[in-house]
């Protein structure tokens, strides 16, 4: 089966309009608690028949990092890799994994952009608005904007885009590239950085992101080994 086709100009225009609508609904006031702090991450599986699957893993913790629940979802990809439109590729599986958590997150760390996106509608913002939950985006690359590189571990530099503070670039670990932290929905720019710092331990990523990354790769390994079915659970 061939890869997912590129969207037509008309389809791309419709998706961009949808992102603009999502951006108009983003709330950057702090409306979250830390009763259930969750993370979600994605991985991809290429099948022998040419089909590509996206597996998403979600974990929920309390404020002391004690686990509350885990979940996963597996869907066939129906959208190609296009920078700026990744929420349409990864969002369906990520949203399903979060919905399957036994504990509804009161704030969700997302492996992806928030408002640090050309249309202020990265995956974290998309999920936050769609699921009506507070979200923080944590990404490994700067999609848009300018910043002064942070020099010391723990330092964070403002990320500016179109005259707005769109997040922070945080040097979270020695000998690692900095990460980008931005609000997605119902979290302020300053609180997004504060949460990333407070939920950081010894890894490059905040704990909810790190655990979600571990979880989704464990699920992927179990699927590839035949221990889990390619039918989504």
C-alpha positions as CSV (number, residue, x, y, z in Angstrom):
1,X,0.0,0.0,0.0
2,X,1.5,3.4,-1.0
3,X,2.1,6.1,1.7
4,X,-0.6,8.5,2.6
5,X,-1.2,10.9,-0.3
6,X,-0.3,14.6,0.1
7,X,-3.3,16.8,0.7
8,X,-4.7,18.7,-2.2
9,X,-4.4,22.5,-2.1
10,X,-8.1,22.7,-1.1
11,X,-7.6,20.1,1.7
12,X,-4.5,21.9,3.0
13,X,-6.5,25.2,3.0
14,X,-9.3,23.5,5.0
15,X,-6.8,22.1,7.6
16,X,-5.1,25.4,8.0
17,X,-8.5,27.0,8.6
18,X,-9.1,24.4,11.2
19,X,-5.8,25.2,12.9
20,X,-6.8,28.9,12.9
21,X,-10.0,28.0,14.6
22,X,-8.2,26.0,17.2
23,X,-5.8,28.9,17.8
24,X,-8.8,31.2,18.4
25,X,-10.0,28.9,21.2
26,X,-6.7,28.6,23.1
27,X,-6.9,29.9,26.7
28,X,-3.5,31.0,28.1
29,X,-4.9,31.6,31.6
30,X,-3.8,29.1,34.3
31,X,-6.8,26.8,34.7
32,X,-5.1,23.5,35.8
33,X,-4.3,21.5,38.8
34,X,-1.6,18.9,39.5
35,X,-3.8,16.2,40.8
36,X,-3.2,14.0,37.7
37,X,-0.2,15.0,35.7
38,X,0.1,13.0,32.4
39,X,2.3,12.6,29.4
40,X,1.7,11.3,25.9
41,X,4.1,10.3,23.1
42,X,4.0,8.6,19.8
43,X,6.0,6.0,17.8
44,X,5.6,4.6,14.3
45,X,5.5,1.0,13.0
46,X,6.0,0.1,9.3
47,X,4.2,-3.1,8.3
48,X,5.4,-5.6,5.7
49,X,2.4,-4.7,3.6
50,X,3.6,-1.1,3.4
51,X,1.0,0.3,5.8
52,X,2.2,2.6,8.6
53,X,0.8,2.6,12.1
54,X,1.1,5.2,14.8
55,X,1.1,3.9,18.4
56,X,0.5,6.4,21.2
57,X,1.3,5.8,24.9
58,X,-0.1,7.9,27.8
59,X,0.8,7.8,31.5
60,X,-0.8,9.6,34.4
61,X,1.0,10.4,37.7
62,X,0.2,12.2,40.9
63,X,2.2,15.2,42.0
64,X,4.7,12.9,43.7
65,X,5.3,11.0,40.5
66,X,3.4,7.9,41.7
67,X,1.7,6.2,38.7
68,X,-2.1,6.4,38.4
69,X,-2.8,4.8,35.1
70,X,-1.4,3.9,31.6
71,X,-3.0,3.4,28.2
72,X,-2.1,3.0,24.6
73,X,-3.8,3.3,21.2
74,X,-2.8,2.1,17.7
75,X,-4.2,3.5,14.5
76,X,-3.2,3.4,10.9
77,X,-1.7,6.6,9.7
78,X,-3.9,8.5,7.2
79,X,-1.9,11.7,6.9
80,X,1.7,12.2,5.6
81,X,4.5,13.8,7.4
82,X,4.2,17.6,6.8
83,X,5.9,20.0,9.2
84,X,3.3,22.4,10.7
85,X,0.5,19.8,10.2
86,X,1.7,17.0,12.4
87,X,-1.3,17.2,14.7
88,X,-3.4,15.6,11.8
89,X,-0.9,12.7,11.6
90,X,-0.4,12.0,15.3
91,X,-3.4,13.7,17.0
92,X,-6.0,10.9,16.5
93,X,-3.9,8.2,18.2
94,X,-2.7,10.6,20.9
95,X,-6.2,11.8,21.7
96,X,-7.5,8.2,21.9
97,X,-4.6,7.1,24.2
98,X,-5.4,10.1,26.6
99,X,-9.1,9.3,26.5
100,X,-8.4,5.7,27.5
101,X,-6.5,6.7,30.7
102,X,-8.5,5.6,33.8
103,X,-7.6,9.0,35.4
104,X,-8.5,12.1,33.4
105,X,-5.4,14.4,33.3
106,X,-5.6,17.7,35.0
107,X,-2.5,18.8,33.0
108,X,-1.0,16.9,30.1
109,X,2.6,17.1,28.8
110,X,2.6,16.5,25.0
111,X,5.6,15.6,22.8
112,X,5.1,18.4,20.4
113,X,4.5,22.1,19.9
114,X,1.9,24.3,21.6
115,X,1.6,27.9,20.6
116,X,5.2,27.8,19.3
117,X,3.8,27.0,15.9
118,X,3.3,29.1,12.8
119,X,-0.5,29.2,13.4
120,X,-0.3,28.8,17.2
121,X,-1.8,25.4,16.9
122,X,0.7,22.6,17.5
123,X,-0.2,19.2,18.7
124,X,-0.4,20.3,22.4
125,X,-2.8,23.1,21.5
126,X,-4.8,20.8,19.2
127,X,-5.2,18.1,21.9
128,X,-5.9,20.7,24.7
129,X,-8.7,22.3,22.8
130,X,-10.1,19.0,21.4
131,X,-10.1,17.2,24.8
132,X,-10.7,20.4,26.9
133,X,-7.7,19.7,29.2
134,X,-4.7,21.9,30.1
135,X,-1.6,21.0,28.0
136,X,2.1,21.8,27.9
137,X,4.1,21.2,24.7
138,X,7.6,19.9,24.9
139,X,9.5,19.7,21.6
140,X,13.1,19.0,20.7
141,X,13.3,21.5,17.8
142,X,12.4,25.1,17.2
143,X,9.6,25.2,14.6
144,X,9.4,29.0,14.5
145,X,10.7,32.0,16.4
146,X,14.0,33.4,17.7
147,X,15.9,33.0,21.0
148,X,19.3,33.5,22.6
149,X,20.8,30.0,23.4
150,X,20.7,29.3,27.1
151,X,24.2,28.7,28.5
152,X,23.9,26.8,31.8
153,X,21.8,23.8,32.8
154,X,18.5,25.2,34.2
155,X,18.6,28.4,32.2
156,X,15.7,29.2,29.9
157,X,15.6,31.8,27.1
158,X,12.3,33.4,25.9
159,X,11.2,32.2,22.4
160,X,9.8,35.2,20.5
161,X,7.6,34.8,17.4
162,X,5.7,37.7,15.7
163,X,6.2,39.9,18.7
164,X,4.8,37.4,21.2
165,X,6.5,35.2,23.8
166,X,5.6,31.8,22.4
167,X,7.5,29.7,25.0
168,X,11.0,29.1,26.4
169,X,14.0,27.3,25.2
170,X,15.3,25.4,28.3
171,X,18.7,23.7,28.8
172,X,17.5,20.8,30.8
173,X,20.6,18.6,30.9
174,X,24.4,18.8,30.3
175,X,25.7,17.8,26.9
176,X,22.2,17.8,25.5
177,X,20.4,20.1,23.1
178,X,17.9,22.4,24.8
179,X,14.2,21.6,24.7
180,X,11.4,24.0,23.8
181,X,8.6,24.4,26.4
182,X,5.4,26.2,25.4
183,X,1.8,26.3,26.6
184,X,-0.8,24.4,24.7
185,X,-4.1,25.3,26.3
186,X,-5.3,26.5,29.8
187,X,-1.7,27.1,30.9
188,X,0.2,30.4,30.8
189,X,3.6,30.7,29.2
190,X,5.3,31.2,32.6
191,X,3.5,28.3,34.2
192,X,4.5,26.0,31.3
193,X,8.1,26.7,32.0
194,X,7.6,26.3,35.8
195,X,5.9,22.9,35.3
196,X,8.7,21.7,33.0
197,X,11.2,22.6,35.6
198,X,9.4,21.2,38.6
199,X,8.6,17.9,36.9
200,X,12.2,17.5,35.7
201,X,14.6,15.0,37.3
202,X,17.7,13.4,35.7
203,X,16.5,13.2,32.1
204,X,16.4,15.6,29.2
205,X,12.6,15.6,29.2
206,X,10.2,16.3,32.1
207,X,9.2,13.1,33.9
208,X,5.7,12.7,32.3
209,X,7.3,13.0,28.8
210,X,10.1,10.6,29.7
211,X,7.7,8.0,31.1
212,X,5.3,8.3,28.1
213,X,8.3,7.9,25.8
214,X,9.4,4.8,27.6
215,X,5.8,3.4,27.7
216,X,5.1,3.9,24.0
217,X,8.4,2.3,23.0
218,X,7.7,-0.7,25.3
219,X,4.3,-1.1,23.6
220,X,5.9,-0.8,20.2
221,X,8.5,-3.5,21.1
222,X,5.7,-5.8,22.3
223,X,3.8,-5.3,19.1
224,X,6.8,-6.0,16.9
225,X,7.6,-9.1,19.0
226,X,4.1,-10.4,18.5
227,X,3.2,-10.2,22.2
228,X,0.5,-7.6,21.4
229,X,-1.9,-7.6,18.4
230,X,-1.8,-4.9,15.7
231,X,-5.4,-4.4,16.6
232,X,-5.6,-1.3,18.9
233,X,-6.3,-1.9,22.6
